[in-house]
Amino acid sequence: MKLARRVVFIFIMIVWCVSVHAQSRKVSVTALNQPLKTVLDQLQQLSGYNMIYSDEVVLDSMRASVDAHRLTVAAILNHILAPNGLFYTSRAGNLIVIGSIALRDQHRSLQPVIKTLDGQIIDADRKPVPYASVTLMTGSTILSGTAGEDDGRFRMSYPFEPGKTYRLQVSSVGYKPVGVTITFSDTLQLKPLLLEKDKSSMGNVTVAASRPMVERSADRYIVNVEGTPLADGNNALEVLQKAPGIWVDPNGVIRIHGNGSVTVMINDVVQRMSASDLAEYLRTIRSENIKKIEVIANPPAEYEASGTGGIVHIVLKKARDEGFTGQVSAVYKQQKGKPYLSAGISAQYKIKKFYFFGNGSVSKEEQVYYARTVNTYKDNSTYDGITDRVNNNRQTTYQGGMVYDISENQSLSFQAGATGTNLLRNFKTDITLKDGAGTGVTGTSVTGWNRKPGLTTGTLNYSYKLDTLGSVFKILADYVNGEKAENMQVASRYTDPLMDTLYRNSYPSNTQIYSGQADYLKYLTKRTKLQAGAKYVTARRDNTTTTEYFAADTWLVNTDASNRFVYDENLLMGYTAMETSVKKTSVKLGLRAEETYMKGNNVTSEQQFTRKYLNLFPSAFLLQQLNDKPVPASLSFSYSRRIRRPQFSDLNPFRLRIGDYSVVVGNPDLLPEYSNNFKLGYNFWKGYMLNLQYQRTHNIIAEFANPQEDGVIEYQTRNFKYRTSYGASVYAPVKITSWWTANIYAGLFHTAYTIDDFQLAQTACYLNSYETFTLKKNFDVTLSTVYSSPYISGNTRNASMFITDLSFGKKFFDNKLRMRLNITDLFNTFREKSLTTYDGVRIDFYQKRPTRTVGISVSYLLNAGKKIKDKKVEQSAEEEKSRI
């Protein structure tokens, strides 16, 4: 029976698909009387296709003007080529070859005997140069031309005359052009033609080009950062805050369309850190290095089913220079009189088949918070606590690795990383207690809380490319070790000495995760793609909690509040998916199966529990193009079933006192949370996007505030019946003038919780506006505004939030040196305010962070040499590591 349950992991679905022609893709580009080569290069960059042409066909003197907004590549090429006497043809492999109309017509009129000339083009390493342009000339007259294949070989047909001298002119982007003189004969054997890399830099150009900020595919929407206003002078967290449909709360938790918290990936690697640490790390990534952000509200089958909130995938630019390349950066800002400092460096080095990379960063931050909590109980007694909090944080991160190209189609890579963090937080709380009659007791509580989490990871990755279509087989092995030391001491003094307390907690933990996976992606044809894979993960967490109180001049262990808990979890997973396009319809179907076996062992009390369950997670995605207009309208639909497993620490049956009136309690009875997610999208007009969504979640995992008889508030993660969420959102890209653009997102969502025997529901709206003013001489101004109306989370109602950021940016030295002045929360309106009610008890909370800051950032880009591709090193223990 066990074997039978496991074989359900893989199933196969067969559907038909076709691919979209290269020249039918739509881009936006604007140029006024610019060199034609410059416009073609920009069009190539925006569309992703290779423009092949000879310097003798596309002359430096040729100019072009175009003002195209979301037009096909074909329409743009016809517009700019014909006036220059040129035409184009498309070829397999995303190639567009540009030729001379006059030369073509001349050849059509000739009727002599055609002969052929074969040759090959190579580089200094004697490797083939693909798709080079070859032009046949006599004197200054062009006779014929062709383009090489991906193996560098070319064949030219022409009525060659034996004994006559000709000249072959060979050129390719990134190489110095070369000319070779030949005397044709029937026995002529051309030696390989050698091209040398061109290390010179391109001059400045004045082409103004842009691609749509948001594009949609069958299972996700893509926020294009490169070539949009988001690309300049921001960091990754600011890009996420300004991206449509993404919400970042004050603690750095990221959500999509108001759903649960998401998984963040960078170049396919899940970021395994807390929300606050992740926020700081994202601030070190320059938006200039970000290509796009994939927002996957309903992840397909190839992603783990865990996480009901979806995935945000940040894709960095992969172009790097051979030799040494890198970037150094530094940030300084003042936040309510306290400084923030950070510095980082990243570097890559490529030599032959080896590629080495690494980065490191350090940061230092001091912050001052103000908070107030007022608890009102059923007998009208109250607790009033006013807290001053000081944070003193340090963080150091190192990461490095190497890639070895075994062959042209095989590579082996290794990556290792270490993160060390020291978080010191000091709290001073003035407390006023009143009973129902108004009699009061006052006191002061001082808390010192020190956390030192550390993470060490290692990944080994083997990749084998099966064909030129993109088929690939991968094997990954991954290890992660998480260590955390955490200590807290609380000392309280009251006007009633019998209430004085002095106690301390220590709760170190160790988490180890081993995982391995194999993924297979096969293009059955150019138009049909099949995916399948399997993964196994084993995780162990060892957590010790010790609570001590001070009595009789010594520290005594509170055995009722101390324990050792060991948790083991094993996951076996498999998936298959098929993706297709049929004319104007794109379809993707998938099925994932995951079996979970978990065991909890409370070593102290000798209590154990085990659970085992197998789940299926189907997914479906559909994209329908509705017309053939220059800016086509499209309709999309997606569905996926997801799971959220309990955090390791939540299953620990402990009771931890973190304040005189606050206690955190574990819950070994937690069950997984399941959700069914539906989404309908409509794209129309000039990139506008309308979304409708519905989510039904059962066994909700959420923190619950439960008042006790002694006035203590007990916080415990629990399962609730269900949550229903539905809503609508719209995104509008607006170009107000040639120098003023605005990207506006607005959403309206209704969320209803069923908690025990009562319901809680609210409708909330969200508005995001990001405006860019592009001025002369590499100077720009950006204005960002984010607003959220009151919203609910569990049994807590949160107040509205409003924040406005302003920044000024300037670039120097051919854009290598970049400086930006940032002013965050310009009007100092951002604050946290919430109300929790349950069983006749009311908890009012207010907190003000130092959100209004003034700072300056400086970064300098280092690059030189040949262009290579940054290897992608993947990790497999994705969701499990995030649960540490």
Secondary structure, 3 states (H helix, E strand, C coil): CHHHHHHHHCCCCCCCCCCCCHHHCEEEEEEEEEEHHHHHHHHHHHHCCEEECCCCCCCCCCEEEEEEEEEEHHHHHHHHHHHHCEEEEEECCCEEEEEEHHHHHHHHHCCCCCEEEEEEEECCCCCECCCCEEEEEECCEEEEEEECCCCCEEEEEECCCCCCEEEEEEECCCECCEEEEEECCCCCCCCCEECCECCCCCCCCCCEEECCCEEECCCCEEEECCCCHHHCCCEHHHHHHHCCCEEECCCCCEEECCCCECEEEECCEECCCCHHHHHHHHCCCEHHHEEEEEEECCCCCCCCCECCCCEEEEEECCEEECEEEEEEEEEEEEECCEEEEEEEEEEEEEECCEEEEEEEEEEEEEEEEEEEEEEECCCCCEEEEEEEEEEEEEEEEEEEEEEEECCCCEEEEEEEEEEEEEEEEEEEEEEEEECCCCCEEEEEEEEEEEEEEEEEEEEEEEEEECCCCCCEEEEEEEEEEEEEEEEEEEEEEECCHHHCEEEEEECCEEEEEEEEEEEEEEEEECCEEEEEEEEEEEEEEEEEEEEEEEECCEEEECHHHCEEEEEEEEEEEEEEEEEEEECCEEEEEEEEEEEEEEEEEECCCCEEEEEEEEEEEEEEEEEEECCCCCCCCEEEEEEEEEEECCCCHHHCCCEEEEECCEEEECCCCCCCEEEEEEEEEEEECCCEEEEEEEEEEEEEEEEEEEECCCCCEEEEEEEEEEEEEEEEEEEEEEEEECCEEEEEEEEEEEEEEEECCEEEEEEEEEEEEEEEEEECCCEEEEEEEEEECCEEECCEEECCEEEEEEEEEEEECCCCEEEEEEEECCCCCCCEEEEEEECCEEEEEEEECCCCEEEEEEEEEECCCCEEECCCCCCCCHHHHHCC
